[in-house]
């Protein structure tokens, strides 16, 4: 079985070679994962500047829940469809 993150290393390698199309073909959910990591990092940095603590307090919990549900649904979908 493939996890939600399977193919991310190959996708990152392709992205670093500026091969954007192949990058996303390794894992279709990769752009969403990268967006979420960037989102968490920016909000953590903002909280560090504001409060002096590097922690994540989501400004939009609905976005966190939606992304979590998508990732959880992606695992069986990916394995059953063979993507």
N, CA, C and O of each residue as an XYZ file, in Angstrom:
332
protein
N       0.833     -1.187      0.000
C       0.000      0.000      0.000
C       0.873      1.245      0.000
O       1.936      1.281      0.621
N       0.405      2.261     -0.707
C       1.111      3.536     -0.741
C       0.476      4.487      0.269
O      -0.747      4.552      0.400
N       1.321      5.217      0.973
C       0.817      6.208      1.922
C       0.515      7.504      1.170
O       0.727      7.593     -0.039
N       0.027      8.489      1.884
C      -0.302      9.768      1.245
C       0.941     10.489      0.755
O       0.862     11.297     -0.170
N       2.087     10.209      1.361
C       3.316     10.900      0.995
C       4.234     10.121      0.081
O       5.316     10.603     -0.254
N       3.835      8.928     -0.332
C       4.691      8.135     -1.224
C       4.897      8.884     -2.534
O       3.937      9.351     -3.147
N       6.132      8.998     -2.954
C       6.473      9.710     -4.181
C       6.907     11.135     -3.953
O       7.313     11.814     -4.896
N       6.830     11.612     -2.709
C       7.202     12.998     -2.442
C       8.686     13.270     -2.675
O       9.049     14.358     -3.123
N       9.548     12.298     -2.376
C      10.979     12.502     -2.590
C      11.266     12.640     -4.079
O      12.012     13.530     -4.487
N      10.681     11.767     -4.892
C      10.862     11.870     -6.340
C      10.253     13.172     -6.866
O      10.807     13.799     -7.768
N       9.124     13.571     -6.306
C       8.483     14.814     -6.728
C       9.368     16.015     -6.404
O       9.484     16.933     -7.217
N       9.985     16.020     -5.244
C      10.875     17.116     -4.867
C      12.109     17.144     -5.759
O      12.547     18.213     -6.183
N      12.668     15.978     -6.044
C      13.829     15.916     -6.941
C      13.472     16.475     -8.324
O      14.242     17.242     -8.903
N      12.322     16.096     -8.841
C      11.893     16.602    -10.149
C      11.654     18.109    -10.094
O      11.984     18.828    -11.037
N      11.086     18.581     -9.000
C      10.841     20.012     -8.843
C      12.150     20.786     -8.793
O      12.249     21.877     -9.354
N      13.150     20.229     -8.128
C      14.458     20.882     -8.073
C      15.142     20.911     -9.449
O      15.971     21.783     -9.710
N      14.796     19.965    -10.321
C      15.296     19.965    -11.699
C      14.415     20.830    -12.610
O      14.631     20.894    -13.821
N      13.420     21.493    -12.008
C      12.455     22.345    -12.704
C      11.582     21.559    -13.682
O      11.107     22.099    -14.681
N      11.385     20.304    -13.383
C      10.507     19.437    -14.171
C       9.154     19.366    -13.455
O       8.822     18.373    -12.808
N       8.395     20.442    -13.592
C       7.184     20.620    -12.788
C       6.115     19.582    -13.120
O       5.462     19.069    -12.212
N       5.925     19.267    -14.372
C       4.879     18.305    -14.767
C       5.154     16.934    -14.153
O       4.261     16.330    -13.559
N       6.380     16.444    -14.291
C       6.722     15.145    -13.704
C       6.689     15.192    -12.184
O       6.374     14.196    -11.533
N       7.012     16.339    -11.625
C       6.994     16.475    -10.171
C       5.618     16.120     -9.612
O       5.515     15.392     -8.625
N       4.579     16.626    -10.233
C       3.229     16.385     -9.731
C       2.698     15.016    -10.137
O       1.741     14.524     -9.539
N       3.304     14.397    -11.141
C       2.836     13.072    -11.543
C       3.259     11.984    -10.549
O       2.649     10.916    -10.513
N       4.285     12.240     -9.751
C       4.705     11.256     -8.751
C       3.700     11.146     -7.607
O       3.481     10.065     -7.061
N       3.094     12.273     -7.255
C       2.079     12.283     -6.201
C       1.170     13.475     -6.456
O       1.587     14.623     -6.300
N      -0.060     13.208     -6.844
C      -0.977     14.272     -7.239
C      -1.330     15.217     -6.092
O      -1.738     16.352     -6.338
N      -1.185     14.785     -4.884
C      -1.533     15.614     -3.733
C      -0.326     16.431     -3.232
O      -0.436     17.185     -2.265
N       0.811     16.269     -3.895
C       2.047     16.957     -3.507
C       1.885     18.477     -3.429
O       2.354     19.068     -2.456
N       1.241     19.150     -4.408
C       1.085     20.607     -4.293
C       0.315     21.013     -3.033
O       0.651     22.009     -2.391
N      -0.706     20.248     -2.685
C      -1.471     20.543     -1.477
C      -0.608     20.368     -0.226
O      -0.670     21.179      0.698
N       0.198     19.301     -0.207
C       1.084     19.076      0.936
C       2.093     20.213      1.081
O       2.342     20.684      2.191
N       2.673     20.655     -0.034
C       3.652     21.743      0.008
C       2.999     23.055      0.427
O       3.582     23.830      1.185
N       1.780     23.305     -0.069
C       1.052     24.496      0.348
C       0.823     24.482      1.856
O       1.008     25.496      2.529
N       0.419     23.329      2.380
C       0.128     23.244      3.812
C       1.391     23.424      4.648
O       1.354     24.105      5.674
N       2.506     22.830      4.233
C       3.764     23.007      4.966
C       4.164     24.479      4.961
O       4.579     25.015      5.988
N       4.038     25.129      3.809
C       4.356     26.554      3.706
C       3.428     27.382      4.599
O       3.868     28.323      5.260
N       2.152     27.026      4.610
C       1.149     27.711      5.446
C       1.505     27.613      6.931
O       1.477     28.613      7.648
N       1.834     26.417      7.381
C       2.192     26.202      8.789
C       3.459     26.974      9.130
O       3.538     27.612     10.179
N       4.452     26.917      8.243
C       5.709     27.616      8.501
C       5.489     29.126      8.601
O       6.009     29.765      9.516
N       4.728     29.699      7.676
C       4.479     31.142      7.726
C       3.746     31.551      8.991
O       4.093     32.558      9.608
N       2.744     30.789      9.382
C       1.998     31.137     10.589
C       2.827     30.930     11.852
O       2.685     31.679     12.818
N       3.687     29.920     11.849
C       4.579     29.710     12.992
C       5.582     30.849     13.101
O       5.864     31.329     14.199
N       6.117     31.279     11.972
C       7.068     32.395     11.972
C       6.386     33.678     12.429
O       6.967     34.467     13.175
N       5.145     33.884     11.976
C       4.386     35.063     12.399
C       4.178     35.048     13.913
O       4.322     36.079     14.570
N       3.840     33.878     14.471
C       3.666     33.777     15.915
C       4.978     33.992     16.653
O       4.987     34.538     17.756
N       6.087     33.568     16.054
C       7.395     33.777     16.690
C       7.727     35.265     16.755
O       8.211     35.750     17.778
N       7.473     35.980     15.680
C       7.744     37.410     15.661
C       6.831     38.133     16.647
O       7.255     39.066     17.328
N       5.592     37.700     16.716
C       4.603     38.354     17.565
C       4.785     38.031     19.051
O       4.718     38.927     19.893
N       5.018     36.736     19.376
C       5.013     36.294     20.774
C       6.364     35.790     21.277
O       6.520     35.543     22.473
N       7.328     35.636     20.394
C       8.622     35.107     20.813
C       8.636     33.598     20.989
O       9.599     33.040     21.516
N       7.573     32.935     20.550
C       7.498     31.466     20.635
C       7.208     30.914     19.241
O       6.340     31.413     18.525
N       7.956     29.873     18.875
C       7.774     29.249     17.565
C       6.778     28.116     17.714
O       7.158     26.966     17.935
N       5.501     28.446     17.591
C       4.455     27.429     17.661
C       3.396     27.722     16.605
O       3.347     28.812     16.034
N       2.572     26.749     16.366
C       1.551     26.891     15.337
C       0.180     26.983     15.964
O      -0.298     26.037     16.589
N      -0.441     28.118     15.792
C      -1.832     28.309     16.187
C      -2.572     28.676     14.902
O      -2.430     29.790     14.399
N      -3.346     27.758     14.383
C      -3.956     27.998     13.071
C      -4.928     29.170     13.082
O      -5.811     29.248     13.936
N      -4.761     30.077     12.129
C      -5.721     31.175     12.021
C      -7.045     30.698     11.426
O      -8.075     31.353     11.588
N      -7.016     29.575     10.749
C      -8.222     29.030     10.114
C      -8.248     27.519     10.341
O      -7.665     26.759      9.568
N      -8.919     27.095     11.394
C      -8.962     25.672     11.713
C      -9.719     24.870     10.657
O      -9.475     23.676     10.487
N     -10.626     25.517      9.958
C     -11.389     24.832      8.918
C     -10.444     24.353      7.814
O     -10.604     23.246      7.300
N      -9.463     25.177      7.447
C      -8.489     24.780      6.425
C      -7.697     23.561      6.876
O      -7.466     22.645      6.087
N      -7.281     23.540      8.131
C      -6.547     22.387      8.665
C      -7.389     21.116      8.594
O      -6.882     20.055      8.227
N      -8.652     21.217      8.937
C      -9.543     20.055      8.926
C      -9.790     19.579      7.495
O      -9.788     18.377      7.231
N     -10.001     20.513      6.579
C     -10.234     20.147      5.175
C      -9.024     19.421      4.597
O      -9.173     18.398      3.929
N      -7.833     19.945      4.852
C      -6.618     19.309      4.333
C      -6.426     17.940      4.966
O      -6.037     16.997      4.277
N      -6.684     17.811      6.238
C      -6.566     16.518      6.906
C      -7.528     15.494      6.295
O      -7.144     14.351      6.050
N      -8.756     15.898      6.053
C      -9.745     14.995      5.455
C      -9.314     14.590      4.041
O      -9.438     13.423      3.669
N      -8.813     15.536      3.257
C      -8.356     15.226      1.902
C      -7.221     14.217      1.936
O      -7.221     13.260      1.162
N      -6.256     14.418      2.822
C      -5.116     13.496      2.916
C      -5.577     12.110      3.363
O      -5.105     11.101      2.839
N      -6.483     12.056      4.318
C      -6.985     10.762      4.795
C      -7.765     10.042      3.688
O      -7.639      8.826      3.541
N      -8.557     10.769      2.919
C      -9.310     10.161      1.825
C      -8.406      9.774      0.652
O      -8.726      8.856     -0.104
N      -7.286     10.468      0.501
C      -6.365     10.201     -0.600
C      -5.717      8.826     -0.475
O      -5.442      8.187     -1.490
N      -5.467      8.360      0.743
C      -4.779      7.088      0.940
C      -5.563      5.926      0.320
O      -4.997      5.216     -0.511
N      -6.819      5.693      0.670
C      -7.520      4.557      0.036
C      -7.809      4.821     -1.444
O      -7.765      3.896     -2.255
N      -8.102      6.062     -1.800
C      -8.370      6.388     -3.188
C      -7.156      6.087     -4.067
O      -7.289      5.521     -5.152
N      -6.012      6.459     -3.602
C      -4.762      6.230     -4.334
C      -4.486      4.733     -4.507
O      -4.043      4.302     -5.572
N      -4.741      3.960     -3.484
C      -4.453      2.536     -3.549
C      -5.480      1.772     -4.380
O      -5.118      0.832     -5.089
N      -6.740      2.153     -4.307
C      -7.762      1.440     -5.066
C      -7.717      1.783     -6.548
O      -8.004      0.935     -7.393
N      -7.354      3.031     -6.870
C      -7.280      3.450     -8.267
C      -5.911      3.168     -8.881
O      -5.741      3.241    -10.098
N      -4.946      2.848     -8.037
C      -3.594      2.570     -8.530
C      -2.860      3.801     -9.017
O      -2.057      3.724     -9.947
N      -3.131      4.937     -8.394
C      -2.515      6.206     -8.804
C      -1.200      6.384     -8.079
O      -0.516      7.388     -8.277
